[in-house]
Amino acid sequence: MQIALKAANGFYLSAEGGGNAEGLVHAVGLAVGAWEIWDVQVVEGGIALRTVNGFYLCAEGGGGGAVHANRLFPGPWEAFQVGGGLLLTGDVISLQTHDGVHYLCAELGDADPIVTVTRTEVGEWEQFTVEVIGATIGLSRLYREGRRLVRADGTPYTLRGASAFRVPELIATGREGEAVAYLAW
């Protein structure tokens, strides 16, 4: 699933350059563009947020300091617990770090609001409004559009037979190649 996160100042969390070695993250995006889209991945300990360039949002030290979008693989410092919502459009959420103490925060008192993980309580600056950009099913071959499934080219997809149960089972058991073949059927 891909989301954008809007801070209390009305701007979106933006990974400069789409994530890179420096990995700066600010709440400055006026609209949703490539740098403001986060790919949500379920990881041990919560969710990880990956940028368009494949870098993960990282709470340095597991919480209590800086945030960067510069990690190539998710680990404990890249895992966040979602509070307050279900990652649906319009949900207002908080993101708690691996240390279980700190929250993602858009430092809105600054002219260039940098994102940190220095706060230990949820207030206005630690809350973000979710906008779902796209939801993928399986291996990015199908997408959710409202209440229906569509292929990458936008044509409708109809579940056939036991597809609704078979594809997730194949993926969950590490047989993604079979899932791809099944979806191509």
N, C-alpha and C positions, 0 to 999 in steps of 0.2 A: 504494500500500500504506500502511496506517496501522499505526503501532507505538506502544508505550509503552516507555520506558527506565527500568529500575530501577537505582538506585545501590547501592553496597555497604552503605549503611545500611538497605536494604530499602524505601526510599521512592522514588517516581517523580519524574522530572524534570517540573516543572510550570511552565508559562508563565502567570504571574499574569494574571488577567483574560482568559485565552485568547490572550494577545499583545495589545499596545497600544503607544501612543507611548512609555511608560516602558520596557516590555519586560523586566521582571524575570523571571529564571529561577532557581528553587531546586529542591533535591531534598527536597521536603516532602509530596508527594502520598501520602496513606495508601492510596488505591485509584485505579484508573483512572477518571477522569472526563473531561469535555471538555477541561480545561486540561492534561491529561497525555497527550493523543493528538497524535501528530506524523504528518503526511502526508509520506511519503517521495517525493521527486521526484529523478529523475536529471538532473543539470546538468553543465555542463562543469567538470571538476575533481573530480567525485565525486557526492555526494548533497546535497540541501538538505532541511531539515526545516521544514514549514509548520504553524502552529498552526490551531486551529479557526476563528479570526477572520481567517486569511489572512496572518498575519505570519510572516516567516522568521527562524529562529535565525541570529544573526550573531556571528561572532568579530570583535570590533572591531579594526581595524587588520590583519586577516588572522591574528591570533594574538598571544599575549603579554599579554592583559589581560582586559577584561570581555566578557561575553556578554549579548546582549539578544535578545528576540523582538519586534522592532519594525520590520523591513524589509518593504516591500511587494513587492519584486522580488528574486529571487536574483541575486547577483553573486559574484565571487571570495571575498568575506568570508563568504558564506553557504554555501560549498561545503566539504564534509568528506569525507575518505577514510576508509572503514570498514576497521578492522583486526581480525583475530581471528575473524571469523565471516561468515555470509552473510545476516544479517538474518532469521533463522528463530527461532521461539519457543525460548527457552532458550539461544540463542547469547550468549556473553559477548564484547562488542566494545569497541573504542576508536574514538574519532573524532578524526582528525588534521586540523588546520586547513590553510587555503590556503598558509600560509608553509612547510609541510612540517616544522615544528619543534615546534609546540605541540599539546597534546591537551586535549580537553574534560575538565573536572575538576569533580566535586562536592566542594566544600570541606567535608568531613565533620567537621573539627575545630571548626566554628562551630555555635552553637546553632541558627541558621537557615541551613542549608547552601546558600550561593549557588553558582551554576555559573559557572566561569571558563574561560579557556584560557591558563593561566599555566604549566602543567607541560610539561617537555620529555621526560619518560619516562613509560611506562605502568606504573602501580602500581594498588593497589586502588581508589583514588579516581578513577582515569581509566578504569575499566571499568564497563560497563553491561550488564545482562541484558535481552535483547530479548523483548518480548511482542508478537506480531502480533495486531492488533485486527481488521483486515480487509484484504483484498487486492482491489483493483479491476482490472478488465480493460477495456480500451478506454476509454470515456468515462464511467465510473462507472455503466454500465447493467447490467453483470454483475459478480458478486462470487464469489470463491472461498470455498467452505465445505467445508473438508476437501479431498477429492479430486473435488468436483463443482462445477459452476457453477450459481449461482442468480440470479434477477432481484432487483431492489430489493425486491419484495414477498415474497421468500423462496421463490417457486415455482421448481422445477428448470428449468434450461435445457439443451437438448441441442444439441450442435454439428451442423449440417446441412451435408452436402457439404463444400465447401472452406473453410468459415467459419474453421477453425483457422488457415489461412494468409492468407485474404483480408483479414480485419479488421486485423491488425497491419500488413499492407502498405499499406492505405488510410491508416491513421493515420501511419505512417512517411513517407508521401509527401505529408503535409499535406492529405489529403482526408477530414477528420474527419466532415464532413457526410454523405458517402457511407457512412462506417463506421456512423454512427448509423442511417441508412436501412437498411443491410444487417442490423444487429442487430435492427431493428424488424420485419423480414420474418417 
